[in-house]
C-alpha cells in the first residue's frame, strides 16, 4: 500500500506526429502493418534527444507541482534505447537541466516498464526516510534510425519519441497513489535475446534492432502456448494485485492508461482478457502518439487528467509491461482537478 504518497505533478513533452499515410508514402511501413497496429500517427523528434525531452517534461511537471530543488530528494530516469552518449548518466543530465540540486540521481533500465519500476523504487525511497519529501521520475527516448526502425523493429508496436515526468510527494498532490504492484517472471527473459550468443557488441551482426527475430527464436524453443500462458498470468497477477491492494474492483476504474501497443496487441493483452472498454482507455489518443518506451503510463496519466477524462473522486489504472518480463499496475485516485487540466465534460467551470 502507498496510501501516504501523492502525485503532485506530471507532464509529457512530445514532438510533432507524422501521419501513418505519410509513413507509407515514404516506405517506412506498408498497408498490412498499418492495419495491424491501427496507428494514425507517431511522434517523431527533430533534433531533440531522449534526455533532452525528459528534461523538458520534467520542468513542466515541477512547475505544475509547485516544486523547487529543495523538494526533490531523488531523481530517477528510465529509458529503453540509446541515450546519446556511451558511459554517461542521463539521470544526472536531467537533474542538472531540470532540477538543479545534488540529491541522488540514478538511471533505471527496465525497458518499457521503466517508468513504473522507477515509480515503485521512488515510493519505497520516500517511505524509507521520514525527512524525504519528494521524487522526480522521468523517461525519454528517441527511437531513430539507423539502429532502430520504429515501424519494423518490433512489428505490432510503433515506437515514438518523447519525454515524460512525474513528481511524487509525501506532502500533497492532485492525486493519491492508492497501490502499485509489480510482478516478474524471469523465465521469459530470453524472448528479447533468443538466437543471439552473449559477446561483445557487434553492429555488423545486427545493424538494426529486430525484436521479432529474437521472439521467433525463443518461441521455437520455449513453445508459443506455454509462453503466452506465462505472459497472461503475469499481467493478470499485476492488475488484480493492484486492484486488491487498493480495495477496488475493475468496474470502479474510470480511465486506463495502458501501454501504447498496436491495436492487435492491446486487444490480446488487455481489452479482451479483462473486458476493458477501449473508450475508457488511452487508446483513442495514444494511436496518434506511439509507444514512448518507458513513458506510456506517465503520458497516459497526464492525458487522462489533463483532458478531463478522469476527474475528482475518480480512479485510473496505470499499466506497464517490459521485457524480462515484468508487469506493473497502479491505482491512482484523483483528488482534485489541477490548474493545468481542462474541466471534465459537463462540469461547472
Residue, then its C-alpha position, 0 to 999 in steps of 0.5 A: x500500500x502507498x496510501x501516504x504518497x501523492x502525485x503532485x505533478x506530471x507532464x509529457x513533452x512530445x514532438x510533432x506526429x507524422x501521419x501513418x499515410x505519410x509513413x507509407x508514402x515514404x516506405x517506412x511501413x506498408x498497408x498490412x502493418x498499418x492495419x495491424x497496429x491501427x496507428x494514425x500517427x507517431x511522434x517523431x523528434x527533430x533534433x531533440x534527444x531522449x534526455x533532452x525531452x525528459x528534461x523538458x517534461x520534467x520542468x513542466x511537471x515541477x512547475x505544475x507541482x509547485x516544486x523547487x530543488x529543495x523538494x526533490x530528494x531523488x531523481x530517477x530516469x528510465x529509458x529503453x534505447x540509446x541515450x546519446x552518449x556511451x558511459x554517461x548518466x542521463x539521470x544526472x543530465x536531467x537533474x542538472x537541466x531540470x532540477x538543479x540540486x545534488x540529491x541522488x540521481x540514478x538511471x533505471x533500465x527496465x525497458x518499457x516498464x521503466x517508468x513504473x519500476x522507477x515509480x515503485x523504487x521512488x515510493x519505497x525511497x520516500x517511505x524509507x526516510x521520514x525527512x524525504x519529501x519528494x521524487x522526480x521520475x522521468x523517461x525519454x527516448x528517441x527511437x531513430x534510425x539507423x539502429x532502430x526502425x520504429x515501424x519494423x523493429x518490433x512489428x505490432x508496436x510503433x515506437x515514438x519519441x518523447x519525454x515524460x515526468x512525474x513528481x511524487x510527494x509525501x506532502x500533497x498532490x492532485x492525486x493519491x497513489x492508492x497501490x502499485x504492484x509489480x510482478x516478474x517472471x524471469x523465465x521469459x527473459x530470453x524472448x528479447x535475446x533468443x538466437x543471439x550468443x552473449x559477446x561483445x557488441x557487434x553492429x555488423x551482426x545486427x545493424x538494426x534492432x529486430x525484436x521479432x527475430x529474437x521472439x521467433x527464436x525463443x518461441x521455437x524453443x520455449x513453445x508459443x502456448x506455454x509462453x503466452x500462458x506465462x505472459x497472461x498470468x503475469x499481467x493478470x497477477x499485476x492488475x488484480x494485485x493492484x486492484x486488491x491492494x487498493x480495495x477496488x474492483x475493475x468496474x470502479x476504474x474510470x480511465x486506463x492508461x495502458x501501454x501504447x501497443x498496436x491495436x492487435x496487441x492491446x486487444x490480446x493483452x488487455x481489452x479482451x482478457x479483462x473486458x476493458x472498454x477501449x473508450x475508457x482507455x488511452x487508446x483513442x489518443x495514444x494511436x496518434x502518439x506511439x509507444x514512448x518506451x518507458x513513458x506510456x503510463x506517465x503520458x497516459x496519466x497526464x492525458x487522462x487528467x489533463x483532458x478531463x477524462x478522469x476527474x475528482x473522486x475518480x480512479x485510473x489504472x496505470x499499466x506497464x509491461x517490459x521485457x524480462x518480463x515484468x508487469x506493473x499496475x497502479x491505482x491512482x485516485x484523483x483528488x482534485x482537478x489541477x490548474x493545468x487540466x481542462x474541466x471534465x465534460x459537463x462540469x461547472x467551470 
